[in-house]
Amino acid sequence: MSTPRKPRTLVTHPPAIELPPGNRPLVAPIYQSVKFETETVDDLLAMLRGEVKGFFYSRGKNPTTRQLELTLAGLQGREDAVVVGSGMAAVSLPLYGLLSAGDHVVSFIESYAPTRQALKGPLTRYGVTHTLLPVGDHAALEAVLASRPVKLVQFESPTNPMLRIADVERLCALCRQYGALSVMDNTFAGFHQYGQYPVDLFVHSLTKYASGHGDVLAGAVIGSAAMVQKLRSESVLIGCTLDPHAAFLVQRGLKTYFVRYQAQCRTAHELSAWLEQQAGVSRVLYPGLASHPQQALAAAQQQEFGTLNCVELAGGLAAATRFAEALELFAMTASLGSVDSLVNPPPFMKPMDLTPEQLAISGITPGMVRLSFGLEDIEDLRADLAQALAVASG
Ligand SMILES: Cc1ncc(COP(=O)(O)O)c(C=O)c1O
């Protein structure tokens, strides 16, 4: 436009800054735009028909979220990914997107409590039924798969919070044999693990290790191009799209994903081994320790064992509560996988929806806390744990 713009027009149509060819920013810009325009109606229609590439409306597709999707698909070793507004949205998307009334799902007693709640609440209302089994009970799983059509098997490894290990090869083989989709919530093990197994869809909370700094909620579903395309269409209708600014923060977090994950794993491993030797501690669950009941399976499947453990205090609920409250460097709150160390106190450990029988299967006891190890100096964390154990036993 040649005529100078009047102030009201200038603020709504600011000057476009074009970068000269070959002069790219090192960090991709955040495309914080809901809409993308085209020159002609024909261009728009061709784009909507998929004949030419382009962007139109960010609920469907946006360059910043797309960059993150492609990064995640590559990390997990799959064709494509769709990012959504939280880890729980990622858990829910295959359930809402792939199931219909009359379908049956198998999930596990040890899974993340809100996953079970989604199956027990909304999906039950929509006519989707489910069976909850212990994650290691392959005979029971096969009995269900053989007795009725099962559309989808949803599992985790390591499980939240008890760090049980699913035999992923066996689960996938049973799913293939009986024609069920395997959906693995891989939040705990991270993107660089479990990709070698024929899991149909991986689900991740990006809120944890991907962003790493506890300042953004996001989730992803990763799988074949065809399945992701189907889930993307569902996601656009549900409207659980990730905002570009959140996608940018996750993309930035991923740059340090490996160094963070590995350093936090080393701390978790060393302090788990140390905690096991301390007076007042009756049990430490960490998949990398010889004392973990499934250590051999964990070692066969994972190269790293994660940044969390579960600690049982000999003094039971009262001691575990005193321990969690006395910790100074471990923030008492939800979540995991960030650079700050965190503690889940006993009330957060006990899921409200399990029957006493299921609770016994889960292995959760009243004197347990879950620790998530961050990037603080390991000796400061050890000293903090030592002083909190002293308070707990006092
Ligand atoms: C295993 C697992 N899946 C999914 C979620 C949900 O993630 P978000 O908090 O990002 O919704 C969590 C959160 O703790 C989790 O631990």
The ligand as a Tripos MOL2 file, in Angstrom:
@<TRIPOS>MOLECULE
LIG
   16    16     1     0     0
SMALL
NO_CHARGES

@<TRIPOS>ATOM
      1 C1          1.7950  -41.1900   33.3630 C.3       1 LIG1
      2 C2          1.0830  -39.8860   33.1840 C.ar      1 LIG1
      3 N1          0.2950  -39.7010   32.1150 N.ar      1 LIG1
      4 C3         -0.3830  -38.5610   31.9080 C.ar      1 LIG1
      5 C4         -0.2910  -37.5170   32.8230 C.ar      1 LIG1
      6 C5         -1.0920  -36.2730   32.5820 C.3       1 LIG1
      7 O1         -0.2740  -35.2300   32.1960 O.3       1 LIG1
      8 P1         -0.7180  -33.6860   32.3090 P.3       1 LIG1
      9 O2         -0.5360  -33.3090   33.7330 O.co2     1 LIG1
     10 O3          0.2190  -32.9960   31.3840 O.co2     1 LIG1
     11 O4         -2.1410  -33.6070   31.8890 O.co2     1 LIG1
     12 C6          0.5190  -37.6550   33.9470 C.ar      1 LIG1
     13 C7          0.6330  -36.5650   34.9300 C.2       1 LIG1
     14 O5          1.1950  -36.7090   35.9820 O.2       1 LIG1
     15 C8          1.2220  -38.8650   34.1400 C.ar      1 LIG1
     16 O6          1.9990  -39.0710   35.2070 O.3       1 LIG1
@<TRIPOS>BOND
     1     1     2 1
     2     2     3 ar
     3     2    15 ar
     4     3     4 ar
     5     4     5 ar
     6     5     6 1
     7     5    12 ar
     8     6     7 1
     9     7     8 1
    10     8     9 2
    11     8    10 1
    12     8    11 1
    13    12    13 1
    14    12    15 ar
    15    13    14 2
    16    15    16 1
@<TRIPOS>SUBSTRUCTURE
     1 LIG1         1 GROUP 0 **** ****
